[in-house]
């Protein structure tokens, strides 16, 4: 089945935003990483999240969190 990887990445990033915890201003936030590994690796390659390959159960979402907040506030 063919699918648009860009859309999958965008939706996964939005879902990561929804499961954000341990937010620290200026450092981003941590999000649970229970999503498809290929998608998580693509998001890491694009610079949206830290490397998902680790013992930690979460990844750090950088300045993307602030950009999403701005989009939500402007909606």
C-alpha positions as CSV (number, residue, x, y, z in Angstrom):
1,X,0.0,0.0,0.0
2,X,1.4,3.4,-1.0
3,X,1.2,6.3,1.4
4,X,2.6,9.8,1.8
5,X,5.5,9.6,4.2
6,X,5.4,13.4,4.7
7,X,1.9,13.3,6.0
8,X,2.7,10.4,8.3
9,X,5.6,12.4,9.6
10,X,3.4,15.4,10.2
11,X,0.7,13.5,12.0
12,X,3.2,11.6,14.1
13,X,4.8,14.9,15.1
14,X,1.4,16.2,16.1
15,X,0.7,13.1,18.1
16,X,4.1,13.5,19.8
17,X,3.1,17.0,20.8
18,X,-0.1,15.6,22.4
19,X,1.9,13.2,24.6
20,X,4.4,15.9,25.7
21,X,5.6,15.8,29.3
22,X,8.4,17.3,31.3
23,X,8.4,20.6,29.4
24,X,11.3,23.0,30.0
25,X,11.3,26.4,28.5
26,X,14.3,26.9,26.2
27,X,15.0,23.1,26.1
28,X,11.9,21.7,24.5
29,X,9.9,18.9,26.0
30,X,10.0,15.1,26.3
31,X,7.4,13.0,24.5
32,X,6.7,9.2,24.7
33,X,8.2,7.5,21.7
34,X,5.7,4.7,21.1
35,X,5.4,5.3,17.4
36,X,6.7,3.6,14.2
37,X,10.5,3.4,14.2
38,X,10.9,4.4,10.6
39,X,8.8,7.5,11.1
40,X,10.7,8.4,14.3
41,X,14.0,8.0,12.5
42,X,12.8,10.3,9.7
43,X,11.8,12.9,12.2
44,X,15.2,12.6,13.8
45,X,16.9,13.0,10.4
46,X,14.9,16.1,9.9
47,X,16.0,17.5,13.2
48,X,12.6,17.5,14.9
49,X,13.5,15.1,17.7
50,X,16.5,13.6,19.4
51,X,17.8,10.2,18.4
52,X,15.0,7.7,19.2
53,X,17.4,4.8,19.4
54,X,18.2,4.8,23.2
55,X,17.1,3.2,26.4
56,X,14.9,6.2,27.3
57,X,11.2,5.8,26.8
58,X,10.9,9.3,25.4
59,X,12.5,11.7,23.0
60,X,13.2,15.4,23.2
61,X,11.2,17.6,20.9
62,X,13.1,20.8,20.3
63,X,11.9,24.2,19.2
64,X,9.1,22.5,17.3
65,X,7.0,22.6,20.5
66,X,7.1,26.4,20.5
67,X,6.2,26.6,16.8
68,X,3.2,24.3,17.3
69,X,2.1,26.4,20.4
70,X,2.2,29.4,18.2
71,X,0.1,27.7,15.5
72,X,-2.5,26.6,18.1
73,X,-2.7,30.1,19.5
74,X,-3.2,31.7,16.1
75,X,-6.0,29.3,15.1
